[in-house]
Amino acid sequence: MTEPDSYPISLSVEYPERQLDKLTTFLRPLLAIPILFVLAAISGGGSEWNEEGSRMAGAAGGLLFVAPLLMILFRQKYPRWWFDWNLELLRFGNRVVVYLALMNDRYPSTEDPQTVHLDFPYPDARNELNRWLPLVKWLLAIPHLIVLFFLSIAAVFVVFFAWVAVLVTGSYPRGAFDFVEGVLRWHNRVIGYAIILVTDQYPPFRLG
């Protein structure tokens, strides 16, 4: 497991020290469909009309961004249950991504951490978060988004290479694993900084 560094948002994925299941690896895109529906149901906002013509919610709202921004800006607070929701949703989403990236052949759990460890501390909004910074974090994060665009494309090719390797050898090449893990770690740091606003510490430009 990767050693955590000093940045407050940490992600590590346990490397599988065993032979991965070749059949479930081959069928991964199909096998992942049910859990992707579950993730979409709690991540994407939506609504529909019932037979009486009244509007009802069709899905939960996903990661909370605007509400924490307003609370930090006007009240210098970050409600704990909003923090817990964002943390647990990110953890679940990362388990699904790790499964899709073939880094684990255990079906993603909606509760148990399994091999994916994501954590960040609950912020003291009054003393640790600048109340005005959330207004411009999206702008400050643009350099990261540009880099992550290209890293994500590279990660797709690396996962395809790993897919072939697992089908042939049963093992995920360690270098490929570390690269994909690093890209996921980078993504989560930027999300924590610019989207869910749990830290004002600018994310580092590195995979490790």
C-alpha positions in Angstrom: 0.0 0.0 0.0 1.3 3.4 -0.9 2.6 5.5 2.0 0.5 8.6 2.5 2.2 12.0 2.1 1.7 15.3 3.9 -1.2 16.5 1.7 -4.5 16.2 3.7 -6.3 14.2 1.0 -4.9 10.8 0.7 -5.7 7.8 -1.5 -4.1 4.4 -1.6 -5.2 1.2 -3.3 -3.8 -2.1 -2.2 -1.9 -3.9 -4.9 -3.3 -7.5 -5.5 -0.5 -9.9 -4.4 -2.3 -12.8 -6.1 -3.7 -13.9 -9.4 -6.6 -11.9 -10.6 -9.7 -13.6 -12.0 -9.3 -13.7 -15.8 -12.9 -14.3 -16.6 -14.3 -11.4 -14.6 -11.5 -9.3 -15.9 -12.5 -10.1 -19.5 -16.2 -9.4 -18.7 -15.5 -6.3 -16.5 -17.5 -3.7 -18.6 -20.6 -5.9 -18.5 -20.2 -6.9 -14.9 -19.9 -3.3 -13.8 -23.2 -2.2 -15.3 -25.4 -2.9 -12.1 -23.0 -1.0 -9.8 -22.7 1.9 -12.3 -26.5 2.2 -12.2 -26.3 2.4 -8.4 -23.6 5.0 -8.5 -25.5 7.0 -11.1 -28.6 6.9 -8.9 -26.9 8.6 -6.0 -24.5 10.8 -7.9 -26.7 12.4 -10.5 -29.6 14.8 -9.9 -32.8 14.1 -11.7 -36.6 14.2 -11.4 -39.7 12.9 -13.1 -43.4 13.5 -13.2 -45.8 11.1 -11.4 -49.3 10.3 -12.7 -50.8 13.1 -10.7 -48.6 15.6 -12.5 -46.6 16.6 -9.4 -42.8 16.6 -9.5 -40.8 14.0 -7.6 -37.2 13.4 -7.2 -35.7 10.6 -9.3 -32.2 10.6 -7.8 -30.0 12.0 -5.1 -27.9 15.1 -5.7 -24.3 13.8 -6.0 -21.4 15.7 -4.4 -22.3 18.8 -2.5 -20.6 21.9 -3.9 -22.9 25.0 -3.9 -24.3 24.4 -0.4 -20.8 24.1 1.4 -19.6 27.1 -0.7 -22.4 29.3 0.6 -22.1 28.1 4.2 -18.3 28.7 4.2 -18.8 32.1 2.6 -21.6 33.4 4.8 -21.4 31.4 8.0 -17.9 30.0 8.0 -19.3 26.5 8.7 -19.1 23.2 7.0 -21.9 21.0 8.3 -20.6 17.6 9.4 -23.2 15.5 7.6 -22.5 17.3 4.3 -18.8 16.4 4.8 -19.7 12.8 5.6 -21.9 12.5 2.5 -19.2 13.8 0.2 -16.5 11.6 1.8 -18.6 8.4 1.6 -19.8 9.1 -1.9 -16.2 9.7 -3.1 -15.1 6.5 -1.4 -17.8 4.5 -3.2 -17.1 6.2 -6.5 -13.4 5.4 -6.2 -14.2 1.7 -5.4 -16.2 1.5 -8.6 -13.5 3.2 -10.7 -10.8 0.9 -9.2 -13.0 -2.1 -10.2 -13.4 -0.7 -13.7 -9.7 -0.1 -13.9 -9.2 -3.8 -13.1 -7.1 -3.0 -10.0 -9.4 -5.3 -7.9 -11.6 -8.2 -9.0 -13.8 -8.0 -5.9 -17.2 -6.4 -6.7 -17.5 -2.9 -5.3 -19.1 -2.6 -1.9 -21.5 0.2 -1.1 -20.1 0.3 2.5 -16.8 -1.6 3.1 -13.6 0.1 2.0 -12.2 -3.1 0.5 -8.8 -2.3 -1.0 -9.4 1.4 -1.6 -8.5 3.8 1.2 -9.5 7.5 0.8 -9.5 9.9 3.6 -9.3 13.6 4.5 -9.8 15.4 7.8 -13.0 17.3 8.7 -12.1 21.0 8.3 -12.5 23.7 10.9 -14.2 26.1 8.5 -13.8 29.2 10.7 -10.1 28.7 11.4 -8.8 26.6 8.5 -10.8 27.7 5.4 -10.6 31.1 3.8 -14.2 32.2 3.3 -13.5 33.9 0.0 -11.3 31.3 -1.6 -14.1 28.9 -2.7 -15.2 31.6 -5.2 -12.0 31.3 -7.2 -10.8 27.7 -6.5 -12.3 26.5 -9.8 -10.2 29.0 -11.6 -7.0 28.1 -9.6 -7.7 24.4 -10.4 -7.6 24.9 -14.2 -3.9 24.0 -14.6 -4.6 20.7 -12.8 -7.6 20.0 -15.0 -5.5 20.5 -18.1 -2.9 18.1 -16.8 -5.5 15.6 -15.6 -7.2 15.6 -19.1 -4.0 14.2 -20.6 -3.2 11.9 -17.7 -6.7 10.4 -17.9 -6.3 9.7 -21.6 -3.0 8.0 -20.8 -4.6 6.0 -18.0 -7.2 4.6 -20.4 -4.4 3.2 -22.5 -2.6 1.9 -19.5 -5.7 0.1 -18.3 -6.1 -1.5 -21.7 -2.5 -2.7 -21.5 -3.2 -4.0 -18.0 -6.3 -5.8 -19.2 -4.3 -7.7 -21.8 -1.6 -8.5 -19.2 -4.1 -9.8 -16.7 -5.7 -12.0 -19.3 -2.3 -13.5 -20.3 -0.5 -13.6 -16.9 -3.2 -13.1 -14.3 -1.2 -10.2 -12.8 -1.5 -6.5 -13.0 1.9 -4.9 -13.9 3.0 -3.0 -10.9 4.2 0.1 -12.9 0.8 0.3 -14.6 -1.0 -0.1 -11.2 1.0 2.7 -9.6 0.4 5.0 -12.5 -3.4 4.5 -12.5 -3.4 4.8 -8.7 -1.5 8.1 -9.0 -3.9 9.5 -11.5 -6.8 8.6 -9.2 -5.0 10.2 -6.3 -4.5 13.4 -8.3 -8.2 13.5 -9.2 -9.3 13.2 -5.6 -6.9 16.0 -4.5 -8.4 18.4 -7.0 -11.9 17.4 -6.1 -11.2 17.9 -2.4 -9.7 21.3 -3.1 -11.9 22.8 -5.8 -15.3 20.8 -5.6 -16.0 19.7 -2.1 -13.8 22.5 -0.6 -12.4 20.6 2.4 -8.9 22.1 2.2 -7.3 25.4 1.1 -3.9 23.7 0.6 -3.2 23.8 -3.1 -2.8 20.3 -4.6 0.7 19.2 -5.6 1.5 18.4 -9.3 2.5 14.8 -8.7 1.2 11.3 -8.8 2.7 10.2 -5.6 
